[in-house]
Structures are given as structure tokens and as C-alpha cells.
Amino acid sequence: MIKATCIEGTRARFRFAGENKIYTFDEYIKELDKRSKSNV
């Protein structure tokens, strides 16, 4: 859903605040999902 609404985001690079690792769009979404589930 996010990918469909934010096409330019597929080429952007992302990272979490306070971290140095840079993620691609798909990697970032997967990591965000993983972190969200582990914080439940």
C-alpha cells in the first residue's frame, strides 16, 4: 500500500533515527514491520 502511494520512495534511502544503517525502501518496510511486531 505504501509503495503504491509513494512511487518516488522506491528509489530513496531510509534509516531509523539514531542509526547509521541505510535501507532501501523494501528493506525499510520489512524492518519497520519486524520492529513493530517485536514491540507488541
N, C-alpha and C positions, 0 to 999 in steps of 0.2 A: 504494500500500500504506500509506504513512504517513497519507495523508488518510483512509483507511478506519478506521484505528485511533485517530485523534486528531481527531475531528469538531470540537471546540471550537477547534482550531488553525486552522481555515479562516477565522476572524474575527480572529485575533490578528495582531499585527505583530511582525516579526522584524528583527534586524540582526546583523551579524557583529561580533565583539569588536574594539574599537578603531576602528570605522567609524561614521559618522553616518547613512548612508543607511538608510532603513526600508523593508522589503519586506513585501508581502502574503505569505500562505502559499505560493501558487503561484509567485510571483516568487522567493521564498527558496529553494524546492526546485530551481527551474531554475538559479539562480545557484550553489547548492551543487553541483549536478551538473556545471555548467560548470567550476567551480573544481577539483572532484575530478578531472575528466578532464585538465585542463591541468597538474596536478601529478604526472602519471604519468611 
